[in-house]
Amino acid sequence: MRSEDGASVPSVPAARSPEGRTAEGGADREDAAVENPPGGDGGFGGAGAPPVSLRARARRFAAGVDGAVVRGIVRVSDHALGPYQAAVVRIGFSFAWLLFLLFEWPNRHELYGPDGPWSRELAERLIDSNHAFTALLWFDGTAWFEAFYALALLSAAALLVGWRTRAASVLFMVGVLSLQNHSVFMGDGGDNVIHLMAMYLVFTRCGLVWSLDARRERLRAAAAAQGRGPGADPVGVVLWAVLGAALLVGTVRGGLSWFGDDGPVLYVGWATVLWGLWLVYGLWGYVSRPGAGRRATVRGLMDVLGNIVHNATLLVIMAEVCLIYATAGWYKVQGSRWQDGTAVYYPMHLDYFAPWPALSELLGSSGLMIMVLSYGTVIVQVAFPFTLFNRRVKNVLLAVMMAEHAGIAVILGLPFFSLAMIAADAVFLPTVFLVWAGARASGAAGWIRGRSGRRRAAGHDGDGEGAERSGAGDPARTLVG
């Protein structure tokens, strides 16, 4: 070995470990032996890094799987996924049910009340056989029916605007199940979807955005940022107490069971479900009060559990929508009228499904249009569950299905069914589109408020100028006092 100036320098042998390996290269040779065992490709002097052994690949794969599982658990438990999708589903179904109740207001007594052909005695016999839930049978008389119908209206309106969403979702579910289970022959496919989604919405955090609850949380956060602690919530306490008293009366009067086959889950009665929700909501309100320590810890734990339940329920809603379209599409495939492409022709020529006879006649007179609509409906419904793996194709078919249901509402006169299905489809809408639509809606609302404010200001200005010109008012008085 030579130094930098060219002088000869005796070489120093590398230190050896007790096992006889050099300290400089022992570990490297050991790693190379693990990564490149005898007989491997690297033993032939190939260029580049030696290939990884099977054991190292297995370790890397296990580490990758472990990391993916941990990231998935953190993502599912740390955030409520799809808040905008849950909000639009909440708004869609509550709006559809509210619109239906308002539309049928003149006929409410015949549909669900004491004047209908489905009498109370028939409803009691049916409930005794199928063990369905309905609060209409808790009391008898027209006054109870009117009060309950009004409660169903108010709960749908509260859920629509997101006021006390947790309590409103439970009341919405009670209203939907009670009216539909009392008169089972008054519904259609859209009512079945609302029936299911009313129960699912109870277990979602559907008021995180686009709700009065979200606005109240923003105001509370702004107050906390300014050093002002959040005040008490007397409305929430009173609402919780009133609902508890009503539930106690319903449990005693309605004979709700704690365990049995009459609940939403096998061997779990409606009393267990409703009282459990009441206790959970009360605990949630208690731990949401300002404070640290154990209360904050419990709040964090409840947030994690709430996120997990929300995400699982949102997945169930998606699976339910896919199941609806898959079963509808495959059943259509088996029908001879759908196979020959003429199925759409027949409902268009029924008076019950022809609110616009001229439009139905125009579409029904074209054989090509009938064939396209018939085959297109089957293809879209069968293919949609498989398009979830491709976002662009899924969005295209989603737009086609929503347009199809809008056409069903206009051509066949089924607006509430179409609204329910469009609300169910909305769970697959992309978040970017929903945020964009929300921003545009907020901008339009702000523009309307600003325009109306300018008109009021101009009106007040004109009144002041007129008063000054006529001498009827005080000349020194202005718009500001």
Salt bridges, closest charged atoms under 4 A:
ASP78 OD2 - HIS79 NE2 3.04
GLU124 OE2 - ARG120 NE 3.12
GLU146 OE1 - ARG108 NE 3.12
GLU146 OE2 - HIS109 NE2 2.60
ASP213 OD1 - ARG216 NH2 2.89
GLU217 OE2 - ARG220 NH1 3.62
ASP233 OD2 - ARG164 NH1 2.83
ASP303 OD1 - ARG205 NH2 3.45
ASP303 OD2 - ARG299 NE 3.17
ASP340 OD2 - ARG337 NH1 3.91
GLU361 OE1 - HIS349 NE2 3.92
ASP425 OD2 - HIS405 ND1 3.53
GLU465 OE1 - ARG469 NH1 3.88
